[in-house]
Amino acid sequence: MTHPLPPAGLSRRQLLAAGLMLGSLPAWAQSPSAATYREIDFDWVDTGRERPVPARLYWPQATGRAVPLVVFSHGIGGSRRGYSYLGRHWASHGYASLHVQHVGSDSALWSGNPLAVVSRLQAAAQEREAIARVKDVRFALDRVIELSPPQLGAEIDARRVVAAGHSYGANTSLLAVGARVARGAQWLEFRDPRFTAAVVISAPPFYGENDLASVLGLVAVPTLHVTATEDVIQIPGYRSGATDRLAVFDAVADRRKLLVVYEGGSHSIFTDRAGTGGYALNPRVKAATKELALAFFESSFEGSTAHLTRWGETWKSLLAMPLNVG
């Protein structure tokens, strides 16, 4: 689930952990199941905000050329370990994938008194946390660029840097590529011009914003929007139906956009959880989605829609509507 503009302060324990992280070094570990990429964990701290920014990087093995990068933002209650099926697949096909953990709206929300979980979720969906999340993304992108090539062995390809996310993370990604909200006479804007495309999975409407065209009208990069007919967010006090995902797509003015709607499914089918949305459908949607993104990258950065066209034919039985790549 997620809401966009929305703060949760750091707990004393989190601040103490942040102090310990200041001196920590990246934990380098090769995945035993994939010789084509490495998994690298970072325990960064943005000292200017006194905010830990943990991240996991899926890095392709030496390619001899600059490496394109996806920066992925999780949904509410997630972590850097989530959406691993995407990170591993993309990295095995040459795209680095940096999964950022947002400490004010991460898996720590599930800890503590279970009777207070709803209030913790609602607190995490407030405006300060939404702003902090997009700053996390910028900070993490800064840090990973600083690492290459000395520690990574290759440079990041500055022409191919993608903002991506699911649910709350989809809103975070949209803010990073130009979404904005009005507060009185001022616009809150957080666009990072280094992002040249975006993957938007299950994006809710921006909380409290009635004019989505104004919010999303300045997004000016290619965007891939992914949802399902049963992509419904529902918690006490908040509901967002599947049609809200379509409204977000419609409000993006840039014509370089693509919408994919799976038949059935669920909001959490795009997470690492198995079985949500149907035990047979879940793995098929995951397989289709990780390949869809690669086809979208090829279309956006190389101008070829051949991969997308083949994808539409291969996975048409899953789709609620035919894929339109025109």
Salt bridges, closest charged atoms under 4 A:
GLU39 OE1 - ARG56 NH1 3.88
GLU39 OE2 - ARG88 NE 3.00
ASP41 OD1 - ARG56 NE 2.67
ASP43 OD1 - ARG80 NH1 3.06
ASP46 OD2 - ARG49 NE 2.72
GLU127 OE1 - ARG183 NH2 2.62
GLU129 OE2 - ARG51 NH2 3.07
ASP136 OD1 - ARG49 NH2 2.66
ASP136 OD2 - ARG51 NH2 2.82
ASP136 OD2 - HIS102 ND1 2.86
ASP142 OD1 - ARG194 NH1 2.66
GLU146 OE2 - ARG143 NH2 2.51
ASP157 OD2 - ARG159 NH2 3.11
ASP157 OD2 - ARG160 NE 2.81
ASP192 OD2 - ARG138 NH1 3.80
ASP192 OD2 - ARG194 NH2 2.75
GLU209 OE2 - ARG183 NH1 2.90
ASP231 OD1 - ARG245 NE 3.51
ASP231 OD1 - HIS267 ND1 2.57
ASP254 OD2 - ARG256 NH2 2.88
GLU291 OE1 - HIS89 NE2 3.17
GLU291 OE2 - HIS307 NE2 2.65
GLU298 OE1 - HIS307 ND1 3.63
GLU313 OE1 - LYS316 NZ 3.41
